[in-house]
Amino acid sequence: MATLLPFPLISSTPATKHLIFFEDLISSLKNGKKKLTSRIRVDFGGEDTIEALSVSEVNCGGWLELELDSFEPYGTKLEIGSLRIVWARARFGLGSYTFFHGGGVAGKAIVMNVSIDIKARLIQAITSFNQVKHVHARILRLDLLHDNYLLNTLLKSSFNLNDDTNYSRLLFNQIQEPNDYVWNTLIHGLVSRDHFKESIKCFYSMRQNGFLPHYFTFPLVLKACTRVLDLRLGVELHTIMVKAGYDYDAFVKTGLVCFYAKCGRLDDACKVLDEMPEKNPVSWTAIISGYIEERRFTEALDVFKRLLSMNLRPDSFTLVKILSACSQLGDLKNIEWLDECITTLKITKNIFLGTALVDTYAKCGSMEKAHATFDQMLEKDAVTWGAMIQGYASNGKPKEALDIFYKMKNNNLKPDCYTIVGVLSACSSLGALELGEWARGLIDKNMFLHNPIVGTALIDMYAKCGKMNSALKVFKEMKEKDVIVWNAAISGLGMSGQPKVISSLFGQMYKLGVHPDGKTFIGVLCGCTHAGLVDDGRRFFYDMKSFFSLDHEIEHYGCMVDLLGRSGLLNEAHDLIKSMPMEPNAIVWGALLSGCRLHKDTELAEHVLKKLIELEPLNSGNYVLLSNIFSANHKWEESLNIRSQMREKGIRKIPGCCWIEVDGVVHEFRVGDTSHPISERIYGQLSELNREGKQMGYVERTEFVLFDVEDEEKEHFLGCHSEKLAIAFGLISTKPGEVIRVVKNMRVCGDCHVAIKLYSKITGREIVLRDNSRFHSFIDGSCSCGDYW
């Protein structure tokens, strides 16, 4: 057989085989032409060609008999005898005809009916959308728009090979009489491409054309109803199902359960589930997902237990869903029980499930369990590593988060944007500016500018490292600013004590139509607190309710109590606490305690600390401070009793801790620390600073030990506080003129605040210290807080 060619050609070879292909043969004959002449090219292997061939139709009873006239190229007569035309194969989405020289009877040929083999052989060759268009063109030429089987197959291919559904809809509209299978293919294609509203419109058109939905139609339309939350149509479908007798089909029922659950009709979903003779994990998962969507996490867990009681084996997706419910409940015991179930049922902890388990343990604060699960996983991807990094960062273990990140890099895994968010969060906690900027360079800059989550993390990192100008630069460059991004900028300004810039930013936010939320006002009120702007704070606090229609939450009361307490308005602050519509928590009472500490009101402090001990029975700082207040007021028996309670309950003081980053490495110091390799030089540097400070009139202010004893162990000398050790190390390890940045895990004490101001004057260096309250920028003997913190 001669080689098939994709263009019109008759080829004459020494053998008695010829190849012919011309496009308008069938279309011309169908229009009633009894005789036609097609101009085609005849190639004899050289340059000689002829271009005329006469074809006449003799009979058209499913077969075509063609008579081919003889022709004479260049004076040489060439006879073409009896030829038989057969369908050979599909090529480039087009049909090809092969002519075999028959000999004997002259002038006759037979063509097979094209529609017989096109269904089976033409479609098999379609692997690209370009081929779909070629086949579509051929169907139009051959007038096969009545062949639903062929068109249904082509319609499927058009959806599978092209993301744009417009072409598929054009193809459907050309079908003369589409049947129910073609309608279902159209609906399925639209649903698979997430064109849910269009698929629902097609369903209505299908009904208007007299077609009834069946078991294949219902799940498709229910899925569309679920995505667009079209409850009315879903209920209508349920009615049709019952009438048509499809209400016992498991596939249809499962779609109905998913629909009702997603629409929040959980009671109806449960009724449908109960009616199912054979319940499957998919239907149970739908109910569980519905409860989780409604934040009814306990009910979701109960449904999962019912699933197990029926000896059904949950899949990974179900387990991940129920793990998310447990993480929301903060229920570590149930998470451990689920972990045991997975082991007992011998369910493989694939990446999907293993990562979810790591993330859930981390969100419940059990990093030991999270790390154990992580170590057991045979395969880990960037998301798994990111879950560990985020877990350590959010559980107050930033150094461990960075250690995991370094291991991830050593495993040649590229971090995704959410891993970088965890790294930046860890750098924020440690004040590790250099590390944070290095991490920023690991992903595309546009990711920070277009992704609000990543951009917010970068703003927060710069703000908490004391680089507010860099934070504002990132904020201004961001292309998408939602309320969370605005809040990050406002909170950063609040921590750095820039109330004027906060007011300006708040005004811009309002003018641009970004509605502030509760967290926005927390940032604004913190800014007022650090600047002592009582009147402005009161105005923002009351405008929040009256103008912006936002309810005051407990955090806003805490901010106002802090503002009033720091300003010496302790009675007003106490009255505000008494007027709160909710029970005050430890944060609110702690804010009042800060005011008592600042203004030396031991009587009110005693009352506040008793409240704090009730709320936080394991917080050592409250016990220690109350004990010392009793001692100061000569209440020796009460003081001794408090110390005894601490011993009986096994409560130990959390020591003060500071971090400083030098050359990309984070160094940690604790009060009285001697573990550092250059500890001797550090203490030598500190002694020199204290000696020069005393020459300038510095005297250790031991009166701060009473009120700040919860920030450092009383038995240690004030000269060994962790921030002083970190600053001394920074002076030794950095070049002259470099800014020294230190982060402390609790409030800086009054003595250290005085001493660090002198250190900045003695050394001529800027020292930036961030405690758990705010930033302190020490320059030439003064602090940015104005001694108000």
C-alpha positions in Angstrom: 0.0 0.0 0.0 1.3 3.5 -0.9 2.2 5.9 1.9 -0.7 8.1 3.0 -0.3 11.8 2.4 -2.1 14.6 4.3 -2.8 16.8 1.1 -4.7 16.2 -2.1 -2.6 14.0 -4.3 -2.8 11.2 -6.9 0.5 9.4 -7.0 1.4 7.1 -9.9 4.2 4.6 -9.2 5.7 1.7 -11.2 3.5 -0.5 -9.1 -0.3 -0.6 -9.8 -1.2 1.4 -6.7 -2.4 5.0 -6.6 -3.3 7.4 -3.7 -6.1 9.9 -4.0 -7.4 12.4 -1.5 -9.8 15.4 -2.2 -11.9 17.2 0.2 -15.1 18.3 -1.6 -16.1 14.9 -3.1 -18.7 13.8 -0.5 -20.1 17.3 0.2 -20.7 17.9 -3.5 -22.4 14.6 -4.1 -24.7 15.0 -1.1 -25.9 18.3 -2.6 -27.4 16.2 -5.5 -24.7 16.7 -8.1 -24.6 13.7 -10.4 -21.4 14.7 -12.1 -18.5 16.8 -10.8 -15.0 17.6 -11.7 -12.4 18.0 -8.9 -9.2 19.7 -9.6 -6.5 17.7 -8.0 -2.8 17.2 -8.5 -1.3 14.0 -10.0 2.3 13.4 -9.3 4.3 10.9 -11.3 7.4 11.2 -9.2 9.0 13.9 -11.2 7.8 17.4 -12.3 5.1 16.1 -14.7 1.6 16.7 -13.3 -2.0 16.7 -14.6 -4.9 18.5 -12.9 -8.1 17.3 -14.3 -10.3 14.3 -13.3 -13.9 13.7 -14.0 -16.1 11.8 -11.6 -19.7 10.9 -12.0 -22.1 9.3 -9.6 -23.8 6.1 -10.9 -25.5 4.8 -7.7 -25.8 6.2 -4.2 -27.4 3.4 -2.1 -25.0 3.7 0.8 -22.2 3.1 -1.7 -20.8 5.4 -4.2 -19.8 4.1 -7.7 -17.4 6.5 -9.3 -16.3 6.5 -13.0 -12.9 8.0 -13.5 -12.2 9.3 -17.1 -8.9 8.5 -18.8 -6.4 11.4 -19.1 -3.4 12.1 -21.2 -0.4 13.9 -19.8 1.9 15.5 -22.3 0.5 13.5 -25.2 0.8 10.1 -23.5 -2.5 8.4 -22.9 -2.8 6.8 -19.4 -5.7 4.5 -18.6 -7.0 4.2 -15.1 -8.9 1.0 -14.7 -11.3 -0.3 -12.1 -10.3 1.1 -8.7 -11.8 0.2 -5.3 -11.8 3.0 -2.6 -11.5 1.8 1.0 -11.3 3.7 4.3 -7.6 3.3 5.4 -7.0 5.2 8.6 -7.2 8.5 10.3 -4.3 10.9 10.0 -4.0 14.4 11.3 -7.7 14.2 12.2 -8.6 13.8 8.4 -9.7 10.8 6.4 -7.5 9.4 3.6 -8.6 7.3 0.6 -6.4 4.6 -0.9 -6.9 3.7 -4.6 -5.9 0.2 -5.7 -5.6 -0.5 -9.4 -8.1 -3.3 -10.1 -7.6 -4.0 -13.8 -10.1 -5.8 -16.0 -13.3 -3.8 -15.8 -12.7 -0.2 -16.8 -14.1 3.0 -15.3 -15.7 1.7 -12.0 -14.9 2.3 -8.4 -16.6 1.8 -5.1 -16.4 4.1 -2.0 -17.4 2.8 1.4 -19.9 4.8 3.5 -17.7 7.2 5.4 -19.8 7.3 8.6 -19.2 3.5 9.3 -15.6 3.7 10.4 -15.2 7.3 11.4 -16.8 6.5 14.8 -14.2 3.9 15.7 -11.1 5.1 13.9 -11.2 8.8 13.5 -11.6 9.7 17.1 -8.9 7.3 18.3 -6.2 9.6 16.8 -7.3 12.8 18.6 -4.6 13.8 21.1 -4.6 17.6 20.8 -7.1 20.4 20.5 -5.8 21.2 17.1 -6.9 17.7 16.0 -10.3 18.2 17.5 -10.8 21.2 15.2 -9.6 19.2 12.2 -12.1 16.4 13.0 -14.9 19.0 13.6 -14.2 20.5 10.2 -14.4 17.1 8.5 -17.7 16.3 10.3 -19.1 19.6 8.9 -18.0 18.7 5.4 -19.4 15.2 5.6 -22.7 16.5 7.1 -22.5 14.1 10.1 -24.1 16.5 12.6 -26.9 14.1 13.1 -24.5 11.3 14.4 -24.9 11.7 18.2 -22.5 8.9 19.1 -19.7 10.5 17.0 -20.5 14.1 18.2 -20.7 13.0 21.9 -17.2 11.5 21.6 -15.9 14.6 20.0 -17.6 16.8 22.6 -15.8 14.9 25.4 -12.5 15.4 23.6 -13.1 19.2 23.2 -13.6 19.5 27.0 -10.6 17.3 27.8 -8.2 19.0 25.5 -9.2 22.7 25.9 -9.7 24.8 28.9 -11.9 27.3 27.1 -15.5 25.9 27.0 -16.7 28.3 24.3 -15.6 26.0 21.6 -17.4 23.0 23.2 -20.6 25.0 23.5 -20.3 26.0 19.8 -19.9 22.4 18.9 -22.9 21.4 21.0 -25.1 24.1 19.4 -24.3 22.7 15.9 -25.6 19.3 16.8 -29.0 18.8 15.0 -30.8 16.6 17.6 -28.7 16.1 20.7 -29.9 13.2 22.9 -29.7 12.8 26.7 -26.2 11.4 26.6 -24.9 14.5 24.7 -26.7 16.8 27.2 -25.0 15.0 30.1 -21.6 15.3 28.4 -22.1 19.0 28.1 -23.2 19.4 31.7 -20.3 17.1 32.9 -17.8 19.2 30.8 -19.0 22.5 32.3 -18.9 21.2 35.8 -15.4 19.7 35.4 -14.3 23.2 34.3 -16.0 24.9 37.3 -18.6 26.6 35.1 -21.3 25.8 37.6 -23.9 28.4 36.8 -23.6 27.6 33.0 -24.1 23.9 33.8 -27.3 24.7 35.7 -28.6 26.7 32.8 -27.8 23.8 30.5 -29.8 21.5 32.9 -32.8 23.8 32.6 -32.5 23.8 28.8 -32.2 20.0 28.8 -35.5 19.8 30.7 -37.2 22.3 28.4 -36.2 20.1 25.5 -38.1 17.2 27.0 -35.2 15.2 28.4 -35.4 13.6 31.9 -32.3 13.5 34.1 -31.0 10.1 35.2 -28.5 8.6 37.6 -25.6 10.2 35.7 -27.2 13.7 35.6 -28.2 14.1 39.2 -24.7 14.0 40.8 -23.3 16.5 38.2 -26.1 19.0 38.8 -26.0 18.5 42.5 -22.3 19.3 42.5 -23.0 22.5 40.6 -25.8 23.4 43.1 -23.4 22.7 46.0 -20.7 25.0 44.6 -23.1 27.9 44.0 -25.3 27.0 47.1 -28.5 26.8 44.9 -30.7 25.3 47.6 -33.9 25.7 45.6 -32.7 23.7 42.6 -31.1 21.1 44.9 -34.4 20.4 46.7 -36.2 20.3 43.3 -33.7 17.7 42.1 -34.3 15.7 45.3 -38.0 15.7 44.4 -37.4 14.5 40.8 -35.1 11.8 42.1 -37.8 10.4 44.4 -40.4 10.5 41.6 -38.1 8.9 39.0 -37.0 6.2 41.4 -33.3 7.2 41.7 -33.5 7.9 45.4 -31.9 4.6 46.3 -28.9 4.9 44.0 -25.8 5.1 46.2 -24.0 7.5 43.8 -27.0 9.8 43.6 -27.6 9.7 47.4 -24.0 10.5 48.1 -24.2 13.6 45.9 -27.4 14.6 47.8 -25.7 14.2 51.2 -22.8 16.4 50.0 -25.3 19.0 48.7 -27.3 19.3 51.9 -24.2 19.3 54.1 -22.5 22.0 52.1 -25.6 24.2 52.2 -25.7 23.9 56.0 -28.8 21.7 56.0 -27.1 19.1 58.2 -30.3 17.7 59.6 -31.5 16.9 56.1 -28.1 15.6 55.2 -28.2 13.2 58.1 -31.7 12.1 57.2 -30.6 11.2 53.6 -27.6 9.4 55.1 -29.8 7.4 57.4 -31.9 6.3 54.4 -28.9 5.0 52.5 -28.9 1.2 52.6 -25.2 1.1 52.1 -23.2 4.0 53.5 -19.8 4.8 52.2 -16.9 6.8 53.6 -17.6 9.6 51.1 -21.0 10.3 52.5 -19.8 10.2 56.0 -17.0 12.6 55.1 -19.5 15.0 53.6 -21.4 15.1 56.9 -18.2 15.6 58.9 -17.2 18.4 56.5 -20.6 20.0 57.0 -20.2 20.0 60.8 -16.7 21.5 60.5 -18.0 24.2 58.1 -20.6 25.1 60.8 -17.8 25.0 63.4 -19.6 22.2 65.2 -16.4 20.3 65.8 -17.6 18.0 68.6 -20.5 16.7 66.4 -18.0 16.1 63.6 -15.9 13.9 65.9 -19.0 12.0 67.0 -20.0 11.3 63.4 -16.5 10.0 62.8 -16.8 7.6 65.8 -20.1 6.4 64.3 -18.3 5.7 61.0 -15.8 3.5 62.9 -18.5 1.7 64.9 -20.0 0.5 61.5 -16.6 -1.1 60.6 -16.1 1.4 57.8 -12.6 2.2 56.9 -12.0 5.9 56.6 -9.7 7.2 53.9 -7.0 9.8 54.2 -9.3 12.6 53.2 -11.7 11.8 56.0 -8.9 11.5 58.6 -7.4 14.9 57.5 -10.9 16.5 57.9 -11.4 15.1 61.4 -7.8 16.1 62.4 -8.7 19.7 61.5 -11.7 19.5 63.8 -9.5 18.2 66.6 -7.0 21.0 66.0 -9.8 23.6 66.3 -10.9 22.0 69.6 -7.3 21.9 70.8 -8.1 18.4 71.9 -4.7 16.6 72.2 -6.2 13.4 73.7 -8.4 12.9 70.7 -5.6 13.6 68.3 -3.5 10.9 70.1 -6.5 8.5 69.8 -6.8 9.2 66.1 -3.1 8.6 65.7 -3.6 5.2 67.4 -6.6 4.4 65.1 -4.5 5.1 62.1 -1.8 2.7 63.3 -4.4 0.0 64.4 -6.2 0.2 61.0 -2.8 0.0 59.3 -3.5 3.1 57.3 -0.4 4.3 55.5 0.7 7.7 56.7 1.3 9.2 53.2 2.5 12.7 52.8 -1.1 14.1 52.8 -2.0 12.4 56.1 1.4 12.6 57.8 1.6 16.3 57.1 -1.9 16.9 58.5 -1.0 14.9 61.7 2.2 17.0 62.1 0.3 20.2 61.6 -2.4 19.2 64.1 0.0 18.2 66.8 1.8 21.5 66.3 -1.4 23.6 66.5 -2.2 21.8 69.8 1.2 22.7 71.2 2.7 19.2 71.2 5.8 19.8 69.2 7.4 16.6 70.7 4.6 14.5 69.1 4.8 16.5 65.9 8.5 15.9 65.6 8.1 12.2 66.3 5.5 11.9 63.5 7.7 14.0 61.3 10.7 11.6 61.9 8.5 8.5 61.2 7.5 9.8 57.7 9.3 8.1 54.9 8.6 10.8 52.4 8.4 14.5 53.1 7.7 17.5 50.8 8.1 21.2 51.3 4.6 21.4 52.9 5.6 18.9 55.6 8.8 20.8 56.4 6.8 24.0 56.4 4.3 22.6 58.9 7.2 21.8 61.3 8.7 25.3 60.9 5.4 27.0 61.3 4.7 24.8 64.4 7.9 25.7 66.2 7.6 29.4 65.2 4.0 29.6 66.5 4.8 27.7 69.7 7.4 30.1 70.9 10.4 28.1 69.7 11.9 30.3 67.0 15.4 28.8 67.2 14.1 25.3 66.7 12.1 26.6 63.7 15.2 27.9 62.1 17.1 24.7 62.9 14.4 22.7 60.9 14.7 25.2 58.1 18.5 24.7 57.8 17.9 20.9 57.7 15.3 21.4 54.9 17.9 23.4 52.9 20.5 20.7 53.4 18.0 18.2 51.9 17.9 20.4 48.8 14.2 21.2 49.1 13.0 24.5 47.8 10.8 26.3 50.4 7.4 27.4 49.3 5.9 30.8 50.2 4.2 29.5 53.3 7.4 27.9 54.6 9.0 31.4 54.2 6.2 32.8 56.3 7.1 30.5 59.1 10.8 31.4 58.8 10.0 35.1 58.8 7.9 34.6 61.9 10.8 32.9 63.6 13.1 35.8 62.6 10.5 38.3 63.9 10.6 36.6 67.3 14.4 36.5 67.5 14.9 39.9 65.9 17.1 38.1 63.3 17.0 40.8 60.6 19.9 39.4 58.6 18.4 35.9 58.5 15.0 37.4 57.6 16.4 39.3 54.7 18.3 36.2 53.5 15.0 34.2 53.7 13.3 36.9 51.7 15.7 36.4 48.8 14.8 32.7 48.5 11.5 33.4 46.7 10.5 35.8 44.0 10.0 39.4 45.0 6.7 39.5 43.2 5.4 36.8 45.6 5.7 39.3 48.5 4.1 42.1 46.5 1.1 40.1 45.2 0.5 37.6 48.1 -1.0 39.4 51.1 0.0 36.5 53.5 3.7 36.6 52.6 3.7 40.3 52.3 2.2 40.7 55.8 4.9 38.3 57.2 7.7 40.5 55.7 6.2 43.7 57.1 5.9 42.1 60.5 9.5 40.9 60.4 10.9 44.3 59.5 8.6 46.0 62.1 9.7 43.6 64.9 13.3 43.9 64.0 13.1 47.7 64.4 13.3 48.5 60.6 10.0 50.3 60.4 11.1 52.3 57.3 11.7 49.0 55.4 8.3 47.7 56.7 6.5 50.8 55.3 8.4 50.5 52.0 7.2 46.9 51.5 3.7 48.0 52.5 3.6 50.8 49.9 4.9 48.5 47.2 2.4 45.8 47.8 -0.1 45.4 44.9 -2.9 43.9 47.0 -3.6 45.3 50.4 -6.4 43.7 52.4 -7.2 44.6 56.0 -4.6 42.2 57.4 -1.8 44.0 55.5 -3.0 47.3 56.8 -3.2 45.9 60.3 0.4 44.6 60.1 1.7 48.1 59.2 -0.4 49.8 61.9 0.6 47.3 64.6 4.3 47.7 63.7 3.9 51.5 64.0 2.1 51.0 67.3 5.0 48.9 68.7 7.6 51.5 67.6 5.5 54.3 69.2 4.6 56.4 66.1 1.1 57.6 66.8 1.0 60.4 64.2 1.9 58.0 61.4 -0.7 55.5 62.7 -3.4 58.2 62.5 -2.3 59.1 59.0 -2.4 55.4 57.9 -5.7 54.9 59.6 -7.2 57.8 57.7 -5.8 56.5 54.3 -7.3 53.1 55.1 -10.7 54.6 55.7 -10.6 56.8 52.5 -9.7 53.8 50.3 -12.7 51.9 51.5 -10.9 49.3 53.6 -13.1 48.7 56.6 -11.1 48.4 59.8 -11.7 45.4 62.0 -11.0 44.7 65.7 -7.3 44.0 65.1 -6.9 47.4 63.4 -8.1 49.1 66.6 -5.8 47.0 68.8 -2.9 48.4 66.8 -4.2 52.0 67.0 -4.8 51.8 70.8 -1.4 50.3 71.4 0.1 53.3 69.5 -1.8 55.6 71.8 -0.7 53.6 74.8 3.0 53.9 74.0 2.7 57.6 73.3 0.5 58.3 76.4 -2.3 59.8 74.2 -5.2 59.2 76.6 -7.7 61.5 74.8 -7.0 60.0 71.4 -7.2 56.5 72.8 -10.6 57.2 74.4 -11.8 58.7 71.0 -10.7 55.6 69.0 -12.2 53.3 71.6 -15.6 54.9 71.6 -15.7 55.5 67.8 -15.1 51.8 67.3 -18.5 51.1 68.6 -20.5 54.2 67.7 -19.0 55.0 64.2 -17.6 51.7 62.9 -20.3 49.4 64.5 -17.6 47.1 65.9 -18.1 45.4 69.3 -15.4 45.9 71.9 -13.6 42.6 72.5 -11.6 41.7 75.6 -8.3 42.8 73.9 -9.6 46.3 73.3 -10.5 46.6 77.0 -7.0 45.4 77.8 -5.5 48.2 75.6 -7.6 50.8 77.3 -6.8 49.6 80.8 -3.1 49.6 79.8 -3.4 53.2 78.4 -5.2 54.5 81.5 -2.9 52.6 84.0 0.3 53.8 82.4 -1.0 57.4 82.5 -1.7 57.0 86.3 -5.4 56.8 86.0 -5.5 53.6 88.0 -9.0 54.1 89.5 -10.5 54.8 86.0 -8.8 51.7 84.7 -10.1 49.6 87.5 -13.7 51.0 87.0 -13.4 50.1 83.3 -12.6 46.6 84.2 -15.6 46.4 86.5 -17.9 47.7 83.7 -16.8 45.1 81.2 -19.6 43.0 79.7 -17.4 39.9 79.9 -15.2 38.4 82.6 -11.7 40.1 82.5 -8.9 37.7 81.7 -5.2 37.7 82.8 -4.3 40.1 80.0 -6.6 42.8 81.3 -5.6 42.4 84.9 -1.9 42.2 83.8 -2.4 45.6 82.0 -3.6 47.1 85.3 -0.7 45.5 87.1 1.7 47.3 84.7 0.2 50.6 85.8 0.5 49.6 89.5 4.2 48.8 88.9 4.9 52.0 87.1 3.1 54.2 89.8 4.1 52.1 92.8 0.6 51.4 94.0 1.2 48.3 96.1 -2.3 48.2 97.6 -4.1 47.9 94.2 -1.3 45.6 92.9 -2.0 43.2 95.8 -5.7 43.0 94.8 -4.8 42.6 91.1 -2.3 39.8 91.8 -4.8 37.8 93.7 -7.0 37.9 90.7 -4.1 36.9 88.4 -3.3 33.9 90.6 -6.9 32.7 90.3 -6.7 33.0 86.6 -3.2 31.7 86.1 -2.4 29.3 88.9 0.8 28.2 87.2 2.3 31.6 86.4 5.3 31.9 88.7 5.7 35.6 88.1 2.4 36.5 89.8 3.3 34.5 92.9 6.8 36.0 93.2 5.6 39.6 92.8 2.8 39.1 95.3 5.2 37.6 97.8 7.5 40.6 97.5 4.6 43.0 97.8 3.6 41.3 101.1 7.2 41.6 102.3 7.4 45.3 101.4 4.2 45.8 103.5 5.7 43.7 106.3 3.1 40.9 105.8 5.7 38.2 106.4 3.3 35.4 107.1 1.4 36.0 103.8 4.7 36.2 101.9 5.9 32.9 103.3 2.6 31.3 102.5 2.8 32.4 98.9 6.4 30.9 98.6 5.2 27.7 100.1 2.3 27.4 97.6 4.9 27.7 94.8 7.0 24.9 96.2 3.9 22.6 96.8 2.7 23.2 93.2 6.1 22.7 91.7 6.0 26.2 90.1 9.3 27.4 88.8 10.2 30.8 87.5 10.7 31.3 83.8 14.0 33.0 83.5 14.6 36.1 81.5 16.1 35.4 78.0 17.6 37.5 75.2 18.6 36.9 71.7 21.0 38.7 69.4 21.9 37.9 65.8 25.5 38.3 64.6 26.7 37.2 61.1 23.5 35.2 60.6 23.8 33.2 63.8 21.4 33.8 66.7 23.0 33.8 70.2 20.9 33.2 73.3 21.6 34.6 76.8 19.9 34.0 80.1 20.3 35.9 83.4 23.7 35.1 84.9 24.6 33.0 81.8 28.2 31.7 81.6 27.7 29.1 78.9 28.8 31.1 76.0 32.3 30.3 74.5 33.5 33.8 75.0 31.7 34.3 78.3 34.9 35.7 80.0 35.3 38.4 77.4 31.6 39.2 77.7 31.7 39.8 81.4 34.9 41.8 81.0 33.2 44.1 78.5 30.2 44.4 80.9 32.5 45.3 83.8 34.2 48.0 81.7 30.8 49.4 80.7 29.6 49.5 84.3 32.8 51.1 85.5 32.5 53.9 83.0 28.8 54.2 83.8 29.5 54.6 87.5 32.0 57.4 86.7 29.1 59.1 84.9 26.9 58.7 88.0 25.2 55.4 87.4 24.1 53.5 90.5 22.2 50.2 90.4 18.6 50.9 91.2 17.6 48.0 93.5 14.2 49.4 94.1 13.2 47.9 90.7 13.9 44.4 92.0 10.6 44.5 94.0 8.4 45.4 91.1 10.2 43.7 88.3 11.2 40.5 90.1 9.0 38.5 87.8 11.3 39.6 84.9 14.5 38.3 86.5 15.4 36.1 89.4 15.8 38.3 92.5 18.9 36.5 93.8 20.9 37.4 90.7 22.8 40.7 90.6 21.2 43.4 88.4 24.5 43.5 86.5 24.0 40.0 85.1 20.6 40.6 83.4 20.3 38.9 80.0 20.0 42.1 78.0 23.2 43.4 79.4 25.1 40.2 78.5 23.6 40.3 75.0 24.6 43.9 74.4 28.1 43.3 75.7 28.5 40.4 73.3 27.2 42.6 70.5 29.8 45.3 71.2 32.5 42.6 71.1 31.3 40.9 67.9 30.2 43.7 65.6 32.0 46.5 63.8 32.0 50.0 65.2 29.0 52.0 64.1 26.8 48.9 63.5 23.4 48.9 65.2 23.0 46.4 68.0 19.6 44.6 68.0 18.5 42.6 71.0 15.1 40.9 71.7 14.0 40.1 75.2 11.2 37.6 76.1 9.8 39.9 78.8 9.6 43.5 79.9 12.9 45.2 80.4 13.5 46.2 84.0 14.0 49.9 85.1 17.6 49.4 86.1 18.6 47.9 82.7 16.7 50.7 80.9 18.8 53.3 82.7 22.0 51.3 82.2 21.5 50.8 78.4 20.9 54.5 77.9 24.4 55.1 79.4 25.9 52.2 77.3 24.7 54.0 74.1 26.3 57.2 75.2 29.6 55.5 76.2 30.0 53.5 73.0 28.4 55.9 70.6 26.3 53.0 69.2 22.6 52.7 68.6 21.1 49.9 70.6 17.6 48.6 69.7 15.9 46.5 72.3 12.5 44.9 71.8 10.9 43.6 74.9 7.4 42.0 75.1 5.8 45.4 75.2 7.5 47.7 72.7 10.7 48.9 71.0 13.4 50.9 72.7 15.9 52.7 70.5 18.7 54.0 72.6 20.8 56.7 71.0 23.4 58.9 72.8 22.0 58.4 76.3 18.2 58.7 75.5 15.5 56.2 74.6 12.8 56.5 71.9 10.1 55.6 74.5 10.8 58.8 76.5 11.1 56.6 79.6 7.4 55.7 79.2 6.9 52.0 78.8 
